Amino acid sequence: MNLPESFTSYTKALIGDGLFGKLLHGLTDEEPPASIRINGMKHHIHDEDTSRQAIPWCEYGMYLDKRPAFTFDPLFHAGHYYVQEASSMFLHHILKSYISSPVIMLDMCAAPGGKSTTAMGALPEGSTLIANEPVRQRSQILAENIQKWGNPGTIVTNNYPKDFAKSGMVFDVILCDVPCSGEGMFRKDEDAVREWSTQNVENCRNLQREIVAQAWKCLSEGGLLVYSTCTFNAKENEENVKWISEELGAEILPVAIEEQWGITGSLLKGFQKPVYRFLPGVTKGEGLFMAALRKNGQKETATSIGKKKNKKEKKERNNGIKSAQLATSWLTAPDNFNIAQSGNTLTAIPKPMAGIYATASEKLKVIHAGVTLGTIKGKDIIPAQGLALSTEFNTAAFPSVELSYSDALRYLRKEALSLPEDTPQGFVVMTYHGTPLGFSKNIGNRANNLYPQEWKIKSARIPDNDVSPL
């Protein structure tokens, strides 16, 4: 790896020759470890799972002996696990350390969804998460991954941080996993090495402070801010945490860690505050920096937002109930939801989330929320892909067809499948190992594959055997 000279000289001066030697070995001589995080709402950990090396800072994380071709695993597409590098799962440990009752959380820069889904596995039941992504195309990928994960207590938005500051919305927890110079991705992404420059580091530091300053306006008094980058330098890390502390008045919070985890603390001279660094060659994962901070002041909660309703939300709910009584039977606990209608689309919104959903719909660009039930088309309601993957899906509401491994991949490639002759006509759930993958519509002589075009597997290859790590 041909590291930039200015990066090498700065980093060596920052962390010392000994630690830099370990980092260099990790970047150039070690293979990046493969790891996944299991969706505890969909997959129960079995004995064969626990025999693998666990990731100690995340109860759902595990290292894999090798990296399988995840694209060809139907359970991956069904949201049974998320492919995530181990260091990023440290968010789980921070949230578990400080959050013990339901909260409203904002992930400000959330795409592609790794840390948002990590947060869902750590937050107490009854919490609401807004996963936001400013870049439109990336926000669509985020919405896809959130729907695959299946947690209904989530809203996906496509807004800039300043939009949240203007909205007047307040959050108990905010994650700022900010855009950075990407030094922590050097061994996985050659482009990160080529695009690195000292000027880009400065540009990132300034942008990061702008994002945090906007987020700070949305954080409740006593609220938790988690600041995160995937880079090594102190300019984007310790210096920014110091700025947040001194300029915004944040308290830097400690998190209990074990020595054997190999997590390094602050490397900036004169700044001995509790921050957490993951260095390849020292920890088993990619480069990451994370810090937990509290907004000083008397603790308040943002959960009162969930009790507010506006006329728009009430009207949409009533319209939805009138036009889609059938759709409520598609949920395991329909009384826990309000039905909202936007155009021809029906959405189930968890009742504790109703107020914040109404506010977000009014103030922000919402691209997904709760459980998308389906689309009204004539006398039909075409069930949505998000419904099939939701943890609230009542699978008994539709007939199902169990697919073989090869047929499951064909379905996920959006190819036509021949269904068994005794399959009822109408909408049918396609399953693999009993897990819903999506819907088809059986019209007798053929079946229409309803898997989303933009989600389909593009590779035509079908492995000989199931590649699932589960």
Order of alpha helices (4+ residues) and beta strands (2+ residues): alpha-alpha-beta-alpha-beta-alpha-beta-alpha-beta-alpha-beta-alpha-beta-alpha-beta-alpha-alpha-beta-alpha-beta-beta-beta-alpha-alpha-beta-beta-alpha-beta-beta-beta-alpha-beta-alpha-beta-beta-beta
